[in-house]
Amino acid sequence: MSTLAPEPVPADAPHPLDPLTVTELATAVGVLRADTRVPDDARFWGVALDEDHARRAAPGDTRRARAVVFSPSARHAFEVDLELGDKPQATAWRELDVRSPGCSSEEARQAAAACRADPRFREALALRGIHDVSLVMVDPESIGGFEPPEYAGRRLTWGSVWHRTDEDDNGYARPVQGVVPIIDMETMEILHIEDHGVIPLSEESGVFAAGTVAERPALKPLEVVQPGGPSFTVTGQRIDWQGWSVRVGFSHREGLVLHDLSFAAAGKGPRQVIRRAAVNEMYVPYFDTASTQYRKNFFDWGEYGAGPLTNSLALGCDCLGVIQYFDAAVLGGDGVPRLIPNAVCVHEEDDGILWKHHDGRTGRTEVRRSRRLIISAFATVANYDYGFYWSLYQDGSVMLEIKMTGILSATGVEEDEATPYARRVAPNVAVTNHQHFFSVRLDMAVDGDPNRLVEVTAEHEPDPVLDPYGNAARTVLRPILSESEGARRTDPSRALHWRVESTESRNRMGEPTAYRVHLENTAVLPVREDSVCARRAPFVGRQLWATAYDAQRRFVGGEYPNQAEPGADGVHKWQEENRSLDGTDLVLWATVGSHHFPRPEEWPVMPVAKARLRLEPDGFFDRNPALDVPAPNSCHTPSPSAPDHCCG
């Protein structure tokens, strides 16, 4: 059972960090269209709140934003600074490479229609027995690193092609192998049709809708009931729960954003922990030489944008319990703002045991149940679906859990064809080995701004005089004091992790207050260093990067990765400045990675795979901050004569 939480309390005034509204997006588009540099055929790639200004602004101050607009007919593109107050205006125009803006869903639909109308494309499909092109799906894919030299300077994509037997079919289960249209995304001209030979289409259905297969016996109802309502309160975009306070934000590029995470415990607080947290980029490289696979390497956020791809969530399906939803406003590539209802879900979950001890001498048990607050959103990128679940815990911990599901991106193969770089999942269908990298941007503020990063490892005691038994191990702390040292690798063999320390606050033991950073899931590119994916996304080569805050350096792979020169911008370049990291406004870029070895059990739809990042207090408190969690008030007694072992 799921129900809606009570209506949130309106804020006294909009907060400067509140997400842009549909009205503000429309205002921004109006300002841009009023300028002669923006003709009627203009397209848009998002309007983003100027968060750096918002952090310094007071409620009621004029809001500022940054927009990207481009014109196919004029062949120019601009990044524009805007003021959205009573007298909205553009305050600065910066010309961009026309290839830089990412691809909107509206453009993708135009490109697919252009392919279906092209005689050469129709001819290639007819060779494969496909005559109803209305049932053909074309996904325009970013082409970075593989631009044909004869089309230099053009804004390009290439198309992956799929076939449906009817409108309800799962086209992603029937790849049209070997047909690759090259598309000019400004003119929507089909420049060339590659045809690498006919491969038989799969005849097996990939439909998985309810009723398609015989269902197993249904489960008995499991109801999540909160008769007293939720334990969180919502005021505007701010959520307060069990000592935590956090603001929910949203952006075109990153989707769900969390601002101003603070925690109060043991009579102290609220104390700052994280200024800003978001999944900043997702990079997905594929590892195959097949004609429809070798180009695949996507900056899904930097080339498409998480905001417009965010799902509208369904009550009782995506979240259970008493639910608070936040809507989100996004701008289409056609300049039309729209509202995504229920874009962000907030709910509580029981999380098992928080802490427990059974005293064998007295027979008394002390146990506390853990509850967590989850703030989540889902985005669909063509075939794949990604859930981003930020969890706040009663002991001050934070976890990001990324859930990967949806449909695997397949390739067509001959029945007797060897597939050294892929796994067969159905007749004439294989799925290439690939990876998912998620760069998580964490603007840290542990007890305020001046922070430093410290790497922590376990090392054996080398001096036998000090360690006569051979079992002594030290905790070794290595401060990372400059950006030249800020590219770090994990090493589970040494229990390596990181601490973000305050340079001003101390706990009662005299240690710097700190938060610990754990990367539970990582991956390493298994490719040559001269490969396109290694050169395009150097940030995936390290599991943690540390930089000093810079308002202009917003995205780990660079501001505009679409068709950019591989490696020309990004965190690896910023670090060449070697700024100090000792007592600074510290930004971490954590790389969560997952190497995907496909399995037949993931076909035709993939059970959720998970990847996680955790932050936990490490000397931030003087002792367990969850000692004050009340004992459970409802316990199960095994029998009438047995003692109640739950509550002691």
GIQUI-V392463 format. One record per pair of residues at least 12 apart in sequence whose C-alpha atoms are under 6 Angstrom apart, sorted by sequence separation. I is the first residue (numbers start at 1). GAP is how many residues later the second one is. D is the distance in whole Angstrom. If there is no record, write none. Layout:
BEGIN
{{I/GAP/D} {I/GAP/D}}
END
This chain:
BEGIN
{{67/12/6} {80/12/6} {162/12/6} {181/12/4} {247/12/5} {261/12/6} {285/12/4} {328/12/5} {355/12/6} {376/12/5} {389/12/5} {461/12/5} {501/12/6} {558/12/4} {67/13/5} {80/13/5} {162/13/5} {180/13/6} {246/13/6} {261/13/5} {284/13/5} {327/13/6} {355/13/6} {376/13/4} {415/13/6} {460/13/4} {501/13/4} {557/13/4} {50/14/5} {66/14/6} {79/14/6} {143/14/5} {162/14/5} {180/14/5} {246/14/6} {284/14/5} {327/14/5} {354/14/5} {375/14/6} {388/14/5} {414/14/6} {459/14/5} {500/14/5} {556/14/5} {50/15/5} {66/15/5} {79/15/5} {142/15/5} {161/15/5} {179/15/6} {246/15/5} {260/15/5} {283/15/5} {327/15/5} {328/15/6} {354/15/5} {375/15/5} {387/15/6} {413/15/5} {459/15/5} {500/15/5} {556/15/5} {49/16/4} {65/16/6} {66/16/6} {78/16/5} {141/16/5} {179/16/5} {245/16/6} {259/16/6} {283/16/5} {326/16/5} {327/16/5} {353/16/5} {354/16/4} {374/16/6} {387/16/5} {412/16/6} {413/16/6} {458/16/6} {499/16/6} {48/17/5} {65/17/5} {78/17/4} {116/17/6} {140/17/6} {141/17/5} {178/17/5} {245/17/5} {259/17/5} {282/17/6} {325/17/5} {326/17/6} {352/17/6} {353/17/5} {374/17/4} {386/17/6} {412/17/5} {458/17/5} {499/17/4} {48/18/5} {64/18/6} {77/18/6} {78/18/5} {140/18/6} {141/18/6} {178/18/5} {244/18/6} {258/18/6} {282/18/5} {326/18/5} {352/18/6} {373/18/5} {386/18/5} {411/18/6} {457/18/6} {498/18/6} {47/19/6} {64/19/5} {77/19/5} {140/19/4} {178/19/6} {244/19/5} {258/19/5} {282/19/6} {325/19/6} {351/19/5} {373/19/5} {411/19/5} {457/19/5} {498/19/5} {47/20/4} {63/20/6} {64/20/6} {139/20/5} {243/20/5} {257/20/6} {281/20/5} {325/20/5} {351/20/5} {372/20/6} {385/20/5} {410/20/6} {456/20/6} {46/21/6} {63/21/5} {77/21/5} {138/21/6} {139/21/5} {159/21/6} {243/21/5} {257/21/5} {324/21/6} {350/21/5} {372/21/5} {385/21/5} {410/21/5} {456/21/5} {497/21/6} {76/22/5} {138/22/6} {159/22/5} {308/22/6} {324/22/5} {349/22/6} {384/22/5} {455/22/6} {45/23/5} {62/23/5} {138/23/5} {158/23/6} {323/23/6} {349/23/5} {384/23/5} {455/23/5} {44/24/6} {137/24/6} {158/24/5} {323/24/5} {348/24/6} {383/24/5} {454/24/5} {44/25/4} {137/25/5} {158/25/6} {348/25/5} {454/25/4} {43/26/6} {112/26/5} {136/26/6} {157/26/5} {254/26/6} {347/26/6} {454/26/6} {43/27/5} {136/27/5} {156/27/6} {347/27/6} {453/27/5} {42/28/6} {156/28/5} {174/28/6} {312/28/6} {346/28/6} {42/29/4} {135/29/5} {155/29/6} {156/29/5} {312/29/6} {313/29/5} {346/29/5} {155/30/6} {312/30/5} {345/30/6} {536/30/4} {312/31/5} {345/31/5} {535/31/5} {536/31/5} {108/32/6} {344/32/6} {535/32/6} {173/33/5} {344/33/5} {170/36/6} {458/36/5} {549/36/6} {17/37/6} {170/37/5} {457/37/5} {458/37/6} {548/37/6} {549/37/6} {16/38/5} {169/38/6} {457/38/6} {548/38/5} {549/38/6} {457/39/5} {548/39/6} {456/40/6} {547/40/5} {456/41/5} {546/41/6} {456/42/6} {546/42/5} {16/43/6} {455/43/5} {545/43/6} {15/44/6} {454/44/6} {545/44/5} {454/45/5} {544/45/6} {453/46/6} {544/46/5} {453/47/5} {543/47/6} {544/47/6} {253/48/6} {452/48/6} {543/48/5} {452/49/5} {451/50/5} {255/51/5} {451/51/5} {253/52/4} {254/52/5} {255/52/4} {451/52/5} {252/53/6} {253/53/5} {450/53/6} {489/53/5} {253/54/6} {488/54/6} {489/54/5} {252/55/4} {99/56/5} {251/56/6} {446/56/6} {488/56/5} {487/58/5} {486/59/5} {486/60/5} {483/64/6} {311/67/6} {310/68/6} {311/68/6} {310/69/4} {309/70/5} {522/70/5} {523/70/5} {309/71/6} {521/71/6} {522/71/4} {523/71/6} {521/72/6} {523/72/6} {111/77/6} {503/80/6} {521/90/5} {484/91/6} {521/91/6} {483/92/5} {520/92/5} {520/93/6} {484/94/5} {519/94/5} {483/95/5} {518/95/6} {482/96/6} {483/96/6} {518/96/5} {224/97/5} {482/97/6} {517/97/6} {482/98/4} {517/98/5} {482/99/5} {516/99/5} {481/100/5} {516/100/5} {481/101/5} {515/101/6} {515/102/4} {516/102/6} {515/103/5} {514/104/5} {514/105/6} {513/106/5} {514/106/5} {513/107/4} {72/114/5} {452/130/5} {452/131/5} {451/132/5} {288/133/5} {450/133/4} {451/133/5} {450/134/5} {450/135/6} {449/136/5} {444/142/6} {444/143/6} {443/144/4} {442/145/6} {287/146/6} {442/146/5} {287/147/6} {441/147/6} {286/148/4} {441/148/5} {285/149/6} {440/149/5} {285/150/6} {440/150/5} {284/151/6} {439/151/6} {284/152/5} {439/152/5} {438/153/6} {283/154/5} {438/154/5} {282/155/6} {437/155/6} {282/156/5} {437/156/4} {281/157/6} {436/157/6} {281/158/5} {436/158/5} {280/159/5} {435/159/6} {279/160/6} {280/160/5} {435/160/4} {279/161/4} {280/161/6} {435/161/5} {278/162/6} {434/162/5} {278/163/6} {433/163/6} {277/164/6} {433/164/5} {277/165/5} {276/166/6} {276/167/5} {275/168/5} {274/169/6} {275/169/6} {274/170/5} {275/170/6} {274/171/5} {273/172/5} {272/173/6} {273/173/4} {272/174/6} {272/175/5} {425/175/5} {271/176/6} {272/176/6} {407/198/5} {406/199/6} {407/199/6} {406/200/5} {102/201/4} {103/201/5} {405/201/5} {102/202/5} {405/202/6} {405/203/5} {404/204/5} {403/205/6} {404/205/5} {46/206/6} {403/206/6} {403/207/5} {402/208/6} {402/209/5} {401/210/6} {401/211/5} {400/212/6} {400/213/5} {399/214/6} {399/215/4} {398/216/6} {398/217/5} {397/218/6} {397/219/4} {1/222/5} {1/223/6} {11/224/5} {10/225/6} {11/225/5} {202/225/6} {8/226/5} {9/226/5} {10/226/5} {202/226/5} {8/227/6} {106/227/6} {104/229/5} {19/230/5} {395/230/6} {19/231/5} {395/231/5} {177/235/5} {175/236/6} {175/237/6} {303/259/5} {368/263/6} {366/282/6} {365/283/5} {364/284/5} {46/285/6} {45/288/6} {44/289/5} {43/290/5} {43/291/5} {44/291/6} {22/307/5} {21/308/6} {2/314/5} {22/315/6} {5/317/5} {2/318/5} {4/318/5} {5/318/5} {2/319/5} {3/319/5} {4/319/5} {5/319/5} {2/320/6} {265/360/6} {145/387/6} {206/398/5} {144/419/5} {100/460/6} {100/462/5}}
END
